[in-house]
Amino acid sequence: MALVPLNLLVTHDGKSKRQHVTCVHKCGNACSKPAPNTSGNEYFGDIAKAVSRRSVLQAGGVAVLAVGAGSVLAACSNTSEPAPTTSSASAAAQPPAGMNFVSVAPNSEDAVVVADGYQQAVVISWGDPVLPGAPAFDVTKQTGATQRTQFGFNNDFAGLLPVPGQSDRFLLVTNFEYATPQFMFPGYDAAAPTRDQFDVEIASMGMGVVEVERTPGGGLRPVMGRYNRRITGDSPFLLTGPAAGTPLVKTQADPDGRTVLGTIANCAGGVTPWGTVLSGEENFHGYFGAEEGSAAPTPVDADRRRRYGISYEPSELLWETFDPRFDLDETPNEVNRFGYVVELNPWDPTSTPVKHTALGRLKHEGATIHVTADGTVVAYTGDDERFDYMYKFVSSRRIQPGADPAAMANNMAILDEGTLYVAKLSSEIPAEEIDGSGALPANGSFAGSGTWIPLLRSGPDGQAQSLVGGVTAAEAAVFTRMAADKVGATKMDRPEDIETNPKTGKVYVALTNNDRRGADGKAPADAPNPRNDNKSGQILEITDDHAGTTFTWDLLLVCGDPAAADTYYGGFDKTKVSPISCPDNLAFDSHGNLWISTDGNALDSNDGLFAVALDGPNRGETKQFLTVPLGAETCGPVVTDDLVTVCVQHPGENDENTIDSPQSRWPEGGNGTARPSVVAVWKTGGNIGV
């Protein structure tokens, strides 16, 4: 099996299928609160008014993508009729290799529905044994001790790493993002959670390593292997980089500021070329609380907390009543120890995972790696919040090949030394041509250029230099959002997964949605975020000077109903595409096609996994490969030549339901409990999409 490495919120007024209960537990209800970014960063309207197109061209300071059939957005009308077929679409041949399957129709089935001719099976589900001695899952007999030996809850990212010398065995490494107690505990009382429930919740989160093997039929099944491991919300982690050892992260329990217990809110991630796994701590803020009426000790602290969405009020899960670490009054610095990119060595079950503060503290969707020709390592990461930013880290160390201890030691330190940047995008499009409707500007393309602005330079042994005036190195590492505000980074529509195409080197960004774009007092539409009240999101395509500071960009997809005038599918005939909404995670197959999983589909259908052609006459062709069950989100796609896996997160989550009154009983059926699971899909006797 040829593996392609994974260089791996909406409101509730009918615009999205994401339920309020999901937002409460997944993102701390951030989608129903004011966006934390209240900075006065200039936006494209300011730039366009200040700089005319002629002066930019004369200065030679902005590189704009060439206008061609592959990169120009199709013209939009003022009606809801599909855009005319372009010359590119007319010339489209058969689907490209990797996409030769019949699209799955939008649906609301309580099942995983896959393309015709493909087989599927659950690999592993919440509560299944991972470590020796683990009991079989019993929803009525859960304890923290048993959950620490079982597969965790709400799996998100997945990486599939081949075991050397064993062609049909792999390490399945997953994140467990968040706990939803009303779908975990029969009879749950949100007003009076118990200590036992807290123990299960904190043990159900974190990460897991499970050996899996190919089945005779073609799927995957778990194995009680020597690499199996559970990382939980209170497992020890080593804090490295500029924040480590500084007063901002020291606590009474950890006066050295270098040992953190646990990782929480782990969303997407990536597999590194040196064989480790990266995981992004995303919506960590919702696990910290305080008594009603308490407040931050100083105005500076209050601003810092506000910028990260942290509220001085009781948390939803009330963890602060069971562990003082989560009490903002008792342990004010503990919250500063979450929000980092985590690195786990899955090949050593005794190793201590690391939190890399040199990559900044934000709501990391994930982190993915690109290696340049000279061995420079570049890590891309998105900050998943409305109006927040895109980042990259360029290491000053080079990758060292091999799996020997010296190489691993070097490579595990790569993300501690280098420069952290934030993206600022620009465009020559006049401000009056960006009206928030999604209508194309006169030049026929939403395209432009950009600059990576340096924030923080990190060196050996935690040495670091802030590159932002008035900000210390420790502050830039711990309050990265505020440093990025000061340099005028571009406010984006929820930048989630960022992946590099291994065939072309181009970088793709999933911008999921932003219903506040253009609202009173908020940033208006601009060229890379061209719609106000953006409910379906877009895919940004970047041609980056990976180790440098300049790039060009255009929009590959403007997602939503293909019949709507404000959508665009790479110039491909919109009458021949699968509707896609709310892109979240990205992956690539060996043919160079982009695969997109969705979260919160605003088109009244279940979420799914889609393949998108990127080149030639089929550029923009979008085909749905599978859908997930009612209430579920599609996460962590892995796409190989002969196997696809997805994580099915929060099946059956619905505001009107609980575990006692379920919307879904997938995957067990009958009287079974809805359980987040990993699903494998394959084609008997053939490869995916060929």
Buried (B, 14 or more C-beta within 10 A) or exposed (E): BEBBBBBBBBBBEEBBBBBBBBBBBBBBBBBBEEBBBEBEBBBBBBBBEEBEBEEBEEEEEBEBBEEEBBBBBBEBEEEEEBBEBBEBBEEBEEBBBBBBBEBBEBBEBBBBBBBEEBEBBBBBBBBBBBBEEBBEBEBEEBEBEBBBBBBBBBBBBBBBBBBEEEEEBBBBBBBBBBBBBBBBBEEBEEEEBEEEBBBBBBBBBBBBBBBBBBBEEBBBBBBEBEBBBBBBBBBEBBBBBBBBBBEBBBBEEBEEBBBBBBBBBBBBBBBBBBBBBBBBBBBBBBBBBBEEEEEBEEEEBBEBBBBBBBBBEBBBBBBBBBBBBBBBBBBBBBBBBBBBBBBBBBBEBEBEBBBBBBBBBBBBBBBBBBBBEEBBBBBBBBBBBBBBBBBBBBBBBBBBEEEEEEBBEBBBBBBBBBBBBBBBBBBBBBBEBBBBBBBBBEBEBBBBBBBBBBBBBBBEEBEBBBBBEEBBBBBBBBBBBBBBBBBBBBBBBBBBBBBBBBBEEBBBBBBBBBBBBBBEEBBBBBBBBBBBBBBBBBBBBBBBEBBEBEBBBBBBBBBBBBBBBBBBBBBBBBEBBBBBBBBBBBBBBBBBBBBBBBBBBBBEBBBBBBBBBBBBBBBBBBBBBBBBBBBBBBBBBBBBBBBBBBBBBBBBBBEEBBBEEBBBBBBBEEEBBBBBBBBBBBBEEBBBBB
